[in-house]
Amino acid sequence: MKNSDKCNKYEAIFVFGGEDAIKAHIEECPDCREEYEKYLKVSSLVKEVAPVYLKKQKQKRLSAIKKLACCFILLVGLTGFTGYKIYDDNSFQVNTVDESYIGTLGLPTDEYGFLEI
């Protein structure tokens, strides 16, 4: 059978006909039955893959959230552990060694209260 002789009513019946019309045509036409079986296989594959795809997308979102949380914690931690004192007007001043949190822990600090490496 040539491609031009192949039945191409399946899409039209699927779009414009009802479920009964589709079933009746599939029972009569082997070309459309074959097409219908292909669609069923593709549909089952999509249903099988969908949860895996959604899980990967969720993991990507969680990974991005985790990265943002780590950056936030890092920024908050650095402002708390460095030799800076931040004021309400968003200005800052370098602490002395006595005011530095690192200095109070007994770690080696430089003259500005920063951790000396």
Secondary structure, DSSP 8 states (H G I E B T S, - for coil): --TTTS---HHHHHHHS-HHHHHHHHHH-HHHHHHHHHHHHHHHHHHHHHHHHHHHHHHHHHHHHHHHHHHHHHHHHHHHHSSEEE-TTS-EEE--TTT-HHHHTT--B-TTS-B--
